[in-house]
Structure formats: structure tokens, C-alpha cells
Amino acid sequence: MGTSVLSLRIDSELLDRLKHHAAKRGMSVQDYVVRTLVRDDFDERFKAAVDETERFYGAA
């Protein structure tokens, strides 16, 4: 799997919050943001799978 670059423009207040959250976990801001995005993507895919399973089995 290759990598790509994503550039974001965010305000200083948000960057400060990201730095704080990343520092609490001993991570760089870049690693923290990537980890958050991956986790959110997994959560969305997991929810879609659960919804599909419920539709298949008729659970409400």
C-alpha cells in the first residue's frame, strides 16, 4: 500500500487542541489525526455491517 500527502488548513485553536490530545497519548499530531481517521472509518464500516446483518435477519 502506497502513501499520499494530504494538506489541511485549520485554525490555530483547533491545532492547539489536536496538539494537546496527541501529547496526552505520546503521539505526533500527524499520527493522532491519522489514527482518528482510521478509527472513524472502521466505526462507519462496522456500523454498516451491523445494519446489513440486522436487515438480513429481520432484527429491528
LINCORCOR-V535635 format. One record per pair of residues at least 12 apart in sequence whose ideal C-beta (glycine too) atoms are under 7 Angstrom apart, sorted by sequence separation. I is the first residue (numbers start at 0). J is the second residue. D is the distance in whole Angstrom. If there is no record, write none. Layout:
# LINCORCOR-V535635
I:J:D + I:J:D
This chain:
# LINCORCOR-V535635
17:31:6 + 17:32:7
